[in-house]
């Protein structure tokens, strides 16, 4: 069933009836199978050649009235047939873009965490050096002097219980 101009408005292109295969005349078939020497063809390539649609039809052959390739319908049909693949490609693109943004976010978080870690390491080293400085004997003596405690000048002595021997 072939569509007419009036049918185009009522039927969408994807509901097009299947087309019958195009009939080729015997003259076109023999021209397609012929190997033309001197044209750069190899013996195995004759089967791959197709007759040109621009050439005039052979004598006695009826012109079909239809071209072999209709770009508007073929492009639309191709898109409709491959919608799932195109959606797959679009989802891959979205995932690829998301992955790039996610990697940037992870990188920024990693840099921020490294900066915080360095600051905490500097703070730890500063506090440790301050504690080491304040725990020196001379610094301790200066720190407890306001409480009335003084540094011993004589060595300590041991008290021994005389009743236990």
MDTraj code that builds the backbone (N, CA, C; nanometers):
import mdtraj as md
import numpy as np

residues = "UNK UNK UNK UNK UNK UNK UNK UNK UNK UNK UNK UNK UNK UNK UNK UNK UNK UNK UNK UNK UNK UNK UNK UNK UNK UNK UNK UNK UNK UNK UNK UNK UNK UNK UNK UNK UNK UNK UNK UNK UNK UNK UNK UNK UNK UNK UNK UNK UNK UNK UNK UNK UNK UNK UNK UNK UNK UNK UNK UNK UNK UNK UNK UNK UNK UNK UNK UNK UNK UNK UNK UNK UNK UNK UNK UNK UNK UNK UNK UNK UNK UNK UNK UNK UNK UNK UNK UNK UNK UNK UNK UNK UNK UNK UNK UNK UNK UNK UNK UNK UNK UNK UNK UNK UNK UNK UNK UNK UNK UNK UNK UNK UNK UNK UNK UNK UNK UNK UNK UNK UNK UNK UNK UNK UNK UNK UNK UNK UNK UNK UNK UNK UNK UNK UNK UNK UNK UNK UNK UNK UNK UNK UNK UNK UNK UNK UNK UNK UNK UNK UNK UNK UNK UNK UNK UNK UNK UNK UNK UNK UNK UNK UNK UNK UNK".split()
xyz = np.array([
    [0.0860, -0.1185, 0.0000],
    [0.0000, 0.0000, 0.0000],
    [0.0890, 0.1225, 0.0000],
    [0.0672, 0.2068, -0.0977],
    [0.1458, 0.3276, -0.1079],
    [0.0667, 0.4443, -0.0549],
    [0.1334, 0.5339, 0.0111],
    [0.0659, 0.6507, 0.0678],
    [0.0506, 0.7580, -0.0384],
    [-0.0568, 0.8295, -0.0298],
    [-0.0782, 0.9424, -0.1199],
    [-0.0598, 1.0709, -0.0422],
    [-0.0696, 1.1830, -0.1122],
    [-0.0531, 1.3121, -0.0450],
    [-0.1593, 1.3334, 0.0622],
    [-0.2788, 1.2903, 0.0394],
    [-0.3860, 1.3088, 0.1371],
    [-0.3636, 1.2222, 0.2609],
    [-0.3013, 1.1078, 0.2435],
    [-0.2757, 1.0191, 0.3568],
    [-0.1672, 1.0745, 0.4486],
    [-0.0796, 1.1589, 0.3972],
    [0.0313, 1.2118, 0.4767],
    [-0.0169, 1.2903, 0.5973],
    [-0.1310, 1.3586, 0.5830],
    [-0.1779, 1.4386, 0.6949],
    [-0.2409, 1.3508, 0.8028],
    [-0.2990, 1.2377, 0.7641],
    [-0.3687, 1.1570, 0.8634],
    [-0.2788, 1.0521, 0.9284],
    [-0.1785, 1.0022, 0.8569],
    [-0.0922, 0.8962, 0.9117],
    [0.0465, 0.9508, 0.9422],
    [0.0980, 0.9262, 1.0616],
    [0.2358, 0.9663, 1.0902],
    [0.3337, 0.8794, 1.0094],
    [0.4537, 0.9292, 0.9847],
    [0.5482, 0.8563, 0.8997],
    [0.5890, 0.7210, 0.9549],
    [0.5873, 0.7030, 1.0877],
    [0.6323, 0.5748, 1.1405],
    [0.5283, 0.4652, 1.1236],
    [0.4047, 0.5031, 1.0890],
    [0.3008, 0.4049, 1.0637],
    [0.2868, 0.3772, 0.9149],
    [0.3930, 0.4030, 0.8424],
    [0.3924, 0.3823, 0.6991],
    [0.3811, 0.2339, 0.6692],
    [0.3021, 0.1990, 0.5726],
    [0.2872, 0.0597, 0.5341],
    [0.4180, 0.0104, 0.4740],
    [0.4527, -0.1166, 0.4928],
    [0.5772, -0.1668, 0.4351],
    [0.5732, -0.1584, 0.2840],
    [0.6858, -0.1181, 0.2290],
    [0.6913, -0.0993, 0.0847],
    [0.7332, -0.2290, 0.0184],
    [0.6800, -0.2521, -0.1001],
    [0.7183, -0.3695, -0.1773],
    [0.8587, -0.3477, -0.2317],
    [0.9371, -0.4542, -0.2475],
    [1.0714, -0.4358, -0.3011],
    [1.0664, -0.3795, -0.4419],
    [1.1652, -0.2996, -0.4753],
    [1.1673, -0.2345, -0.6052],
    [1.2027, -0.3374, -0.7115],
    [1.1311, -0.3339, -0.8219],
    [1.1559, -0.4293, -0.9293],
    [1.2608, -0.3717, -1.0236],
    [1.3559, -0.4541, -1.0575],
    [1.4627, -0.4119, -1.1475],
    [1.4480, -0.4924, -1.2752],
    [1.4646, -0.4257, -1.3874],
    [1.4517, -0.4935, -1.5162],
    [1.5747, -0.5781, -1.5423],
    [1.5632, -0.6668, -1.6375],
    [1.6738, -0.7553, -1.6731],
    [1.7922, -0.6756, -1.7257],
    [1.7653, -0.5667, -1.7982],
    [1.8740, -0.4842, -1.8516],
    [1.9520, -0.4180, -1.7382],
    [1.8814, -0.3693, -1.6335],
    [1.9490, -0.3087, -1.5188],
    [2.0298, -0.4118, -1.4425],
    [1.9742, -0.5331, -1.4295],
    [2.0451, -0.6386, -1.3576],
    [2.1715, -0.6793, -1.4314],
    [2.1644, -0.6912, -1.5631],
    [2.2841, -0.7295, -1.6387],
    [2.3865, -0.6174, -1.6373],
    [2.3406, -0.4927, -1.6363],
    [2.4342, -0.3797, -1.6297],
    [2.5023, -0.3764, -1.4932],
    [2.4306, -0.4162, -1.3880],
    [2.4893, -0.4173, -1.2544],
    [2.5917, -0.5286, -1.2394],
    [2.5695, -0.6401, -1.3096],
    [2.6595, -0.7541, -1.2977],
    [2.7797, -0.7438, -1.3905],
    [2.7743, -0.6552, -1.4887],
    [2.8829, -0.6452, -1.5872],
    [3.0062, -0.5820, -1.5249],
    [3.1207, -0.6329, -1.5648],
    [3.2469, -0.5765, -1.5186],
    [3.3020, -0.4937, -1.6340],
    [3.3279, -0.3676, -1.6051],
    [3.3780, -0.2771, -1.7083],
    [3.5283, -0.2696, -1.6937],
    [3.6067, -0.3272, -1.7881],
    [3.7526, -0.3210, -1.7769],
    [3.8031, -0.1794, -1.7977],
    [3.9121, -0.1477, -1.7273],
    [3.9725, -0.0155, -1.7427],
    [3.9154, 0.0875, -1.6484],
    [3.8160, 0.0555, -1.5702],
    [3.7557, 0.1505, -1.4767],
    [3.8098, 0.1322, -1.3360],
    [3.9105, 0.0482, -1.3179],
    [3.9694, 0.0302, -1.1862],
    [3.8941, -0.0693, -1.1009],
    [3.8113, -0.1539, -1.1654],
    [3.7376, -0.2528, -1.0875],
    [3.8154, -0.3818, -1.0855],
    [3.7965, -0.4546, -0.9829],
    [3.8589, -0.5857, -0.9716],
    [3.7530, -0.6893, -1.0008],
    [3.7909, -0.8120, -1.0351],
    [3.6890, -0.9129, -1.0671],
    [3.5914, -0.9379, -0.9538],
    [3.6334, -0.9262, -0.8283],
    [3.5432, -0.9520, -0.7157],
    [3.4543, -0.8344, -0.6816],
    [3.4821, -0.7165, -0.7359],
    [3.4048, -0.5984, -0.6984],
    [3.2836, -0.5753, -0.7859],
    [3.2617, -0.6570, -0.8863],
    [3.1482, -0.6350, -0.9758],
    [3.0175, -0.6554, -0.9026],
    [3.0150, -0.7439, -0.8063],
    [2.8917, -0.7687, -0.7333],
    [2.8555, -0.6532, -0.6419],
    [2.9522, -0.5737, -0.6053],
    [2.9259, -0.4626, -0.5133],
    [2.8773, -0.3375, -0.5849],
    [2.8956, -0.3310, -0.7128],
    [2.8546, -0.2108, -0.7866],
    [2.7047, -0.2118, -0.8046],
    [2.6479, -0.0940, -0.8066],
    [2.5041, -0.0804, -0.8271],
    [2.4827, 0.0166, -0.9416],
    [2.3801, -0.0041, -1.0181],
    [2.3564, 0.0884, -1.1292],
    [2.3147, 0.2244, -1.0768],
    [2.3491, 0.3246, -1.1497],
    [2.3169, 0.4609, -1.1113],
    [2.1700, 0.4883, -1.1361],
    [2.1062, 0.5602, -1.0454],
    [1.9652, 0.5949, -1.0647],
    [1.9513, 0.7140, -1.1581],
    [2.0634, 0.7828, -1.1812],
    [2.0588, 0.8989, -1.2694],
    [2.0567, 0.8574, -1.4162],
    [2.0996, 0.7350, -1.4465],
    [2.1073, 0.6911, -1.5859],
    [1.9657, 0.6714, -1.6400],
    [1.9533, 0.6851, -1.7697],
    [1.8229, 0.6678, -1.8337],
    [1.7873, 0.5200, -1.8301],
    [1.6599, 0.4861, -1.8143],
    [1.6216, 0.3465, -1.8120],
    [1.6483, 0.2800, -1.9462],
    [1.6717, 0.1511, -1.9428],
    [1.7000, 0.0771, -2.0647],
    [1.5768, 0.0790, -2.1543],
    [1.5983, 0.0488, -2.2816],
    [1.4875, 0.0510, -2.3771],
    [1.3859, -0.0545, -2.3376],
    [1.2618, -0.0158, -2.3332],
    [1.1544, -0.1081, -2.2988],
    [1.1286, -0.1159, -2.1495],
    [1.2116, -0.0552, -2.0676],
    [1.1904, -0.0591, -1.9241],
    [1.1016, 0.0562, -1.8819],
    [1.0161, 0.0302, -1.7851],
    [0.9260, 0.1343, -1.7363],
    [0.9936, 0.2084, -1.6219],
    [0.9921, 0.3411, -1.6235],
    [1.0459, 0.4140, -1.5086],
    [0.9546, 0.3923, -1.3883],
    [1.0156, 0.3726, -1.2722],
    [0.9382, 0.3380, -1.1535],
    [0.8673, 0.4586, -1.0914],
    [0.9161, 0.5801, -1.1144],
    [0.8517, 0.6973, -1.0581],
    [0.8943, 0.7224, -0.9151],
    [0.9702, 0.6369, -0.8602],
    [1.0145, 0.6499, -0.7203],
    [1.1660, 0.6424, -0.7175],
    [1.2274, 0.7294, -0.6399],
    [1.3727, 0.7248, -0.6279],
    [1.4114, 0.6151, -0.5301],
    [1.5353, 0.5719, -0.5370],
    [1.5808, 0.4635, -0.4494],
    [1.5970, 0.5099, -0.3054],
    [1.6267, 0.6353, -0.2847],
    [1.6536, 0.6840, -0.1487],
    [1.5788, 0.8127, -0.1257],
    [1.4985, 0.8167, -0.0237],
    [1.4246, 0.9374, 0.0095],
    [1.4783, 0.9883, 0.1413],
    [1.5580, 1.0961, 0.1387],
    [1.6286, 1.1386, 0.2593],
    [1.5387, 1.1757, 0.3760],
    [1.4261, 1.2408, 0.3527],
    [1.3457, 1.2850, 0.4663],
    [1.2849, 1.1653, 0.5401],
    [1.2305, 1.0698, 0.4668],
    [1.1703, 0.9548, 0.5328],
    [1.2756, 0.8598, 0.5882],
    [1.3849, 0.8417, 0.5161],
    [1.4887, 0.7507, 0.5643],
    [1.5494, 0.8051, 0.6937],
    [1.5751, 0.9361, 0.7009],
    [1.6321, 0.9934, 0.8217],
    [1.5366, 0.9811, 0.9394],
    [1.4099, 1.0080, 0.9149],
    [1.3109, 1.0001, 1.0214],
    [1.2914, 0.8558, 1.0658],
    [1.2828, 0.7657, 0.9695],
    [1.2675, 0.6241, 1.0032],
    [1.3879, 0.5736, 1.0814],
    [1.5054, 0.6152, 1.0398],
    [1.6272, 0.5718, 1.1092],
    [1.6243, 0.6183, 1.2546],
    [1.5838, 0.7427, 1.2756],
    [1.5775, 0.7960, 1.4120],
    [1.4741, 0.7191, 1.4932],
    [1.3576, 0.6925, 1.4345],
    [1.2521, 0.6215, 1.5069],
    [1.2963, 0.4795, 1.5395],
    [1.3629, 0.4140, 1.4461],
    [1.4078, 0.2765, 1.4703],
    [1.5181, 0.2704, 1.5751],
    [1.5957, 0.3752, 1.5857],
    [1.7108, 0.3732, 1.6757],
    [1.6926, 0.4630, 1.7979],
    [1.5690, 0.4870, 1.8379],
    [1.5429, 0.5728, 1.9535],
    [1.6075, 0.5148, 2.0792],
    [1.5971, 0.3842, 2.0965],
    [1.6551, 0.3241, 2.2174],
    [1.8068, 0.3415, 2.2193],
    [1.8719, 0.3239, 2.1055],
    [2.0170, 0.3431, 2.1001],
    [2.0533, 0.4899, 2.1239],
    [1.9748, 0.5810, 2.0676],
    [2.0023, 0.7232, 2.0875],
    [1.9811, 0.7626, 2.2337],
    [1.8796, 0.7051, 2.2985],
    [1.8596, 0.7312, 2.4412],
    [1.9746, 0.6743, 2.5228],
    [2.0244, 0.5582, 2.4820],
    [2.1408, 0.4997, 2.5488],
    [2.2619, 0.5917, 2.5362],
    [2.2847, 0.6445, 2.4161],
    [2.3969, 0.7374, 2.3961],
    [2.3783, 0.8647, 2.4784],
    [2.2551, 0.9153, 2.4849],
    [2.2291, 1.0355, 2.5645],
    [2.2539, 1.0086, 2.7127],
    [2.2105, 0.8907, 2.7598],
    [2.2347, 0.8590, 2.9012],
    [2.3840, 0.8423, 2.9283],
    [2.4584, 0.7861, 2.8341],
    [2.6037, 0.7778, 2.8506],
    [2.6659, 0.9168, 2.8587],
    [2.6171, 1.0089, 2.7765],
    [2.6698, 1.1456, 2.7806],
    [2.6406, 1.2107, 2.9155],
    [2.5187, 1.1900, 2.9673],
    [2.4838, 1.2471, 3.0973],
    [2.5709, 1.1874, 3.2072],
    [2.5917, 1.0559, 3.2012],
    [2.6766, 0.9903, 3.3013],
    [2.8197, 1.0416, 3.2906],
    [2.8679, 1.0618, 3.1693],
    [3.0037, 1.1125, 3.1484],
    [3.0189, 1.2526, 3.2082],
    [2.9200, 1.3381, 3.1852],
    [2.9244, 1.4745, 3.2389],
    [2.9157, 1.4701, 3.3922],
    [2.8252, 1.3876, 3.4448],
    [2.8120, 1.3742, 3.5906],
    [2.9429, 1.3253, 3.6520],
    [3.0050, 1.2290, 3.5866],
    [3.1308, 1.1743, 3.6377],
    [3.2389, 1.2829, 3.6433],
    [3.2428, 1.3694, 3.5433],
    [3.3393, 1.4798, 3.5443],
    [3.3142, 1.5752, 3.6597],
    [3.1877, 1.6114, 3.6807],
    [3.1535, 1.7010, 3.7916],
    [3.1836, 1.6354, 3.9263],
    [3.1531, 1.5062, 3.9374],
    [3.1773, 1.4334, 4.0615],
    [3.3274, 1.4276, 4.0916],
    [3.4082, 1.4046, 3.9872],
    [3.5536, 1.4002, 4.0065],
    [3.6061, 1.5367, 4.0514],
    [3.5534, 1.6442, 3.9936],
    [3.5937, 1.7796, 4.0362],
    [3.5563, 1.8036, 4.1824],
    [3.4369, 1.7603, 4.2212],
    [3.3911, 1.7789, 4.3592],
    [3.4809, 1.7010, 4.4555],
    [3.5128, 1.5769, 4.4208],
    [3.6003, 1.4950, 4.5056],
    [3.7378, 1.5609, 4.5168],
    [3.7880, 1.6134, 4.4060],
    [3.9191, 1.6790, 4.4065],
    [3.9186, 1.8017, 4.4974],
    [3.8128, 1.8838, 4.4890],
    [3.8028, 2.0010, 4.5757],
    [3.7962, 1.9605, 4.7228],
    [3.7152, 1.8572, 4.7533],
    [3.7061, 1.8094, 4.8921],
    [3.8399, 1.7563, 4.9414],
    [3.9114, 1.6865, 4.8557],
    [4.0423, 1.6323, 4.8925],
    [4.1421, 1.7444, 4.9207],
    [4.1424, 1.8481, 4.8357],
    [4.2318, 1.9626, 4.8587],
    [4.1973, 2.0347, 4.9887],
    [4.0670, 2.0541, 5.0141],
    [4.0242, 2.1203, 5.1372],
    [4.0655, 2.0396, 5.2603],
    [4.0470, 1.9085, 5.2538],
    [4.0842, 1.8225, 5.3659],
    [4.2352, 1.8238, 5.3876],
    [4.3125, 1.8245, 5.2801],
    [4.4588, 1.8323, 5.2938],
    [4.5018, 1.9630, 5.3593],
    [4.4365, 2.0735, 5.3239],
    [4.4689, 2.2027, 5.3874],
    [4.4362, 2.1993, 5.5367],
    [4.3196, 2.1439, 5.5715],
    [4.2822, 2.1330, 5.7128],
    [4.3807, 2.0444, 5.7878],
    [4.4231, 1.9355, 5.7258],
    [4.5184, 1.8446, 5.7890],
    [4.6517, 1.9148, 5.8150],
    [4.6998, 1.9923, 5.7181],
    [4.8251, 2.0664, 5.7371],
    [4.8119, 2.1689, 5.8493],
    [4.6989, 2.2390, 5.8542],
    [4.6781, 2.3371, 5.9616],
    [4.6771, 2.2678, 6.0981],
    [4.6110, 2.1517, 6.1072],
    [4.6085, 2.0782, 6.2334],
    [4.7469, 2.0256, 6.2704],
    [4.8246, 1.9843, 6.1710],
    [4.9617, 1.9406, 6.1994],
    [5.0460, 2.0564, 6.2516],
    [5.0311, 2.1747, 6.1904],
    [5.1057, 2.2925, 6.2393],
    [5.0636, 2.3269, 6.3821],
    [4.9330, 2.3210, 6.4083],
    [4.8838, 2.3509, 6.5428],
    [4.9372, 2.2493, 6.6438],
    [4.9376, 2.1214, 6.6068],
    [4.9907, 2.0174, 6.6951],
    [5.1376, 2.0422, 6.7256],
    [5.2164, 2.0738, 6.6254],
    [5.3599, 2.0961, 6.6474],
    [5.3835, 2.2195, 6.7344],
    [5.3038, 2.3232, 6.7150],
    [5.3164, 2.4444, 6.7953],
    [5.2845, 2.4151, 6.9421],
    [5.1724, 2.3461, 6.9653],
    [5.1341, 2.3132, 7.1034],
    [5.2349, 2.2182, 7.1682],
    [5.2862, 2.1245, 7.0940],
    [5.3847, 2.0309, 7.1490],
    [5.5128, 2.1038, 7.1888],
    [5.5582, 2.1961, 7.1047],
    [5.6800, 2.2717, 7.1394],
    [5.6555, 2.3607, 7.2612],
    [5.5342, 2.4170, 7.2722],
    [5.5014, 2.5006, 7.3879],
    [5.4993, 2.4172, 7.5166],
    [5.4415, 2.2976, 7.5116],
    [5.4388, 2.2091, 7.6278],
    [5.5806, 2.1680, 7.6653],
    [5.6626, 2.1371, 7.5663],
    [5.8020, 2.0987, 7.5945],
    [5.8767, 2.2155, 7.6610],
    [5.8511, 2.3367, 7.6139],
    [5.9169, 2.4543, 7.6712],
    [5.8725, 2.4762, 7.8149],
    [5.7418, 2.4658, 7.8420],
    [5.6898, 2.4911, 7.9778],
    [5.7242, 2.3795, 8.0762],
    [5.7584, 2.2627, 8.0262],
    [5.7903, 2.1536, 8.1181],
    [5.9389, 2.1500, 8.1568],
    [6.0147, 2.2436, 8.1082],
    [6.1546, 2.2527, 8.1526],
    [6.1575, 2.2929, 8.3002],
    [6.2639, 2.2517, 8.3703],
    [6.2722, 2.2772, 8.5143],
    [6.2739, 2.4256, 8.5471],
    [6.3465, 2.5022, 8.4718],
    [6.3542, 2.6466, 8.4992],
    [6.2202, 2.7152, 8.4756],
    [6.1490, 2.6733, 8.3733],
    [6.0171, 2.7329, 8.3455],
    [5.9154, 2.6917, 8.4511],
    [5.9242, 2.5691, 8.5003],
    [5.8335, 2.5260, 8.6074],
    [5.8577, 2.6053, 8.7354],
    [5.9847, 2.6318, 8.7649],
    [6.0171, 2.7096, 8.8858],
    [5.9597, 2.8498, 8.8752],
    [5.9710, 2.9094, 8.7614],
    [5.9156, 3.0437, 8.7418],
    [5.7634, 3.0420, 8.7507],
    [5.6987, 2.9350, 8.7016],
    [5.5531, 2.9277, 8.6997],
    [5.4950, 2.9063, 8.8389],
    [5.5655, 2.8348, 8.9305],
    [5.5106, 2.8060, 9.0646],
    [5.5591, 2.9043, 9.1699],
    [5.6462, 2.9962, 9.1380],
    [5.6974, 3.0956, 9.2327],
    [5.5871, 3.1807, 9.2936],
    [5.4832, 3.2237, 9.2191],
    [5.3763, 3.3022, 9.2807],
    [5.2997, 3.2252, 9.3870],
    [5.3007, 3.0959, 9.3866],
    [5.2311, 3.0150, 9.4876],
    [5.3157, 2.9923, 9.6135],
    [5.4353, 3.0444, 9.6147],
    [5.5227, 3.0306, 9.7307],
    [5.6083, 2.9055, 9.7269],
    [5.6115, 2.8364, 9.6200],
    [5.6953, 2.7178, 9.6069],
    [5.8287, 2.7592, 9.5484],
    [5.9361, 2.6994, 9.6073],
    [6.0693, 2.7332, 9.5604],
    [6.1418, 2.6061, 9.5211],
    [6.2432, 2.6238, 9.4430],
    [6.3232, 2.5112, 9.3969],
    [6.4139, 2.4650, 9.5119],
    [6.4320, 2.3353, 9.5257],
    [6.5185, 2.2814, 9.6304],
    [6.6645, 2.3109, 9.5982],
    [6.7384, 2.3565, 9.6988],
    [6.8808, 2.3792, 9.6789],
    [6.9630, 2.2651, 9.7387],
    [6.9076, 2.1991, 9.8404],
    [6.9772, 2.0852, 9.9014],
    [6.9188, 1.9564, 9.8441],
    [7.0000, 1.8523, 9.8402],
    [6.9476, 1.7270, 9.7868],
    [6.8473, 1.6648, 9.8826],
    [6.7555, 1.5891, 9.8325],
    [6.6561, 1.5269, 9.9196],
    [6.7203, 1.4165, 10.0044],
    [6.6632, 1.3927, 10.1222],
    [6.7161, 1.2864, 10.2068],
    [6.6056, 1.1860, 10.2327],
    [6.6454, 1.0639, 10.2702],
    [6.5516, 0.9534, 10.2882],
    [6.5230, 0.9385, 10.4347],
    [6.3989, 0.9274, 10.4720],
    [6.3574, 0.9030, 10.6099],
    [6.3510, 0.7522, 10.6314],
    [6.4135, 0.7088, 10.7371],
    [6.4148, 0.5657, 10.7654],
    [6.3447, 0.5445, 10.8981],
    [6.2600, 0.4460, 10.9041],
    [6.1901, 0.4118, 11.0256],
    [6.2849, 0.3277, 11.1138],
    [6.3187, 0.3772, 11.2347],
    [6.4170, 0.3100, 11.3226],
    [6.3586, 0.1900, 11.3933],
    [6.2314, 0.1772, 11.3990],
    [6.1707, 0.0652, 11.4708],
    [6.1692, -0.0614, 11.3882],
    [6.1805, -0.0504, 11.2635],
    [6.1790, -0.1676, 11.1780],
    [6.3193, -0.1994, 11.1318],
    [6.3690, -0.3057, 11.1779],
    [6.4987, -0.3505, 11.1303],
    [6.5056, -0.4957, 11.1322],
])
top = md.Topology()
chain = top.add_chain()
for i, resn in enumerate(residues, 1):
    res = top.add_residue(resn, chain, resSeq=i)
    for name in ("N", "CA", "C"):
        top.add_atom(name, md.element.get_by_symbol(name[0]), res)
traj = md.Trajectory(xyz[None], top)
